[in-house]
């Protein structure tokens, strides 16, 4: 890959991460409690970006 070529996969992953960071910033304690519960129930104590988006979506529905 030439120096001026962009790896679309990497670009998209960075864009998605930055967007998600903006979305979770300033969320109420209830959201973070739900994140903590999700982490505690995960066998490897991780949470995916898709799971975070789902929790954000659930908060919007409340």
URCOR-V59906 format. One record per residue. RES is the residue in three letters. SS is DSSP state (a for helix, b for strand, c for the rest). OMEGA is omega as a letter, one per 40 degrees, with the letter a starting at -180 (NA if undefined). D_FIRST is the distance of its C-alpha to the first C-alpha in Angstrom with 1 decimal. Layout:
res:RES ss:SS omega:OMEGA d_first:D_FIRST
res:RES ss:SS omega:OMEGA d_first:D_FIRST
//
This chain:
res:UNK ss:c omega:i d_first:0.0
res:UNK ss:c omega:a d_first:3.8
res:UNK ss:c omega:a d_first:6.5
res:UNK ss:c omega:i d_first:8.2
res:UNK ss:c omega:a d_first:6.3
res:UNK ss:c omega:i d_first:8.4
res:UNK ss:c omega:a d_first:8.5
res:UNK ss:a omega:i d_first:11.8
res:UNK ss:a omega:i d_first:13.4
res:UNK ss:a omega:i d_first:13.2
res:UNK ss:a omega:a d_first:14.3
res:UNK ss:a omega:i d_first:17.1
res:UNK ss:a omega:i d_first:18.2
res:UNK ss:a omega:i d_first:18.7
res:UNK ss:a omega:a d_first:20.5
res:UNK ss:a omega:i d_first:22.7
res:UNK ss:a omega:i d_first:23.6
res:UNK ss:a omega:i d_first:24.6
res:UNK ss:a omega:i d_first:26.6
res:UNK ss:a omega:i d_first:28.3
res:UNK ss:a omega:i d_first:29.2
res:UNK ss:a omega:a d_first:30.9
res:UNK ss:a omega:a d_first:32.7
res:UNK ss:a omega:i d_first:34.2
res:UNK ss:c omega:i d_first:35.2
res:UNK ss:c omega:i d_first:38.9
res:UNK ss:c omega:a d_first:39.7
res:UNK ss:c omega:a d_first:43.3
res:UNK ss:a omega:a d_first:44.5
res:UNK ss:a omega:i d_first:45.0
res:UNK ss:a omega:a d_first:41.3
res:UNK ss:a omega:i d_first:40.5
res:UNK ss:a omega:i d_first:43.4
res:UNK ss:a omega:i d_first:41.8
res:UNK ss:a omega:i d_first:38.4
res:UNK ss:a omega:i d_first:40.5
res:UNK ss:a omega:i d_first:42.3
res:UNK ss:a omega:i d_first:39.0
res:UNK ss:a omega:a d_first:37.7
res:UNK ss:a omega:a d_first:41.1
res:UNK ss:a omega:i d_first:41.2
res:UNK ss:c omega:a d_first:37.7
res:UNK ss:c omega:a d_first:37.9
res:UNK ss:c omega:i d_first:35.1
res:UNK ss:c omega:i d_first:35.9
res:UNK ss:c omega:i d_first:32.7
res:UNK ss:c omega:a d_first:32.2
res:UNK ss:c omega:i d_first:29.2
res:UNK ss:a omega:i d_first:28.0
res:UNK ss:a omega:i d_first:29.6
res:UNK ss:a omega:i d_first:32.8
res:UNK ss:a omega:i d_first:32.8
res:UNK ss:a omega:i d_first:32.3
res:UNK ss:a omega:i d_first:35.2
res:UNK ss:a omega:i d_first:37.3
res:UNK ss:a omega:i d_first:36.6
res:UNK ss:a omega:i d_first:37.6
res:UNK ss:a omega:i d_first:40.7
res:UNK ss:a omega:i d_first:41.7
res:UNK ss:a omega:a d_first:41.4
res:UNK ss:a omega:a d_first:43.8
res:UNK ss:c omega:NA d_first:46.4
//
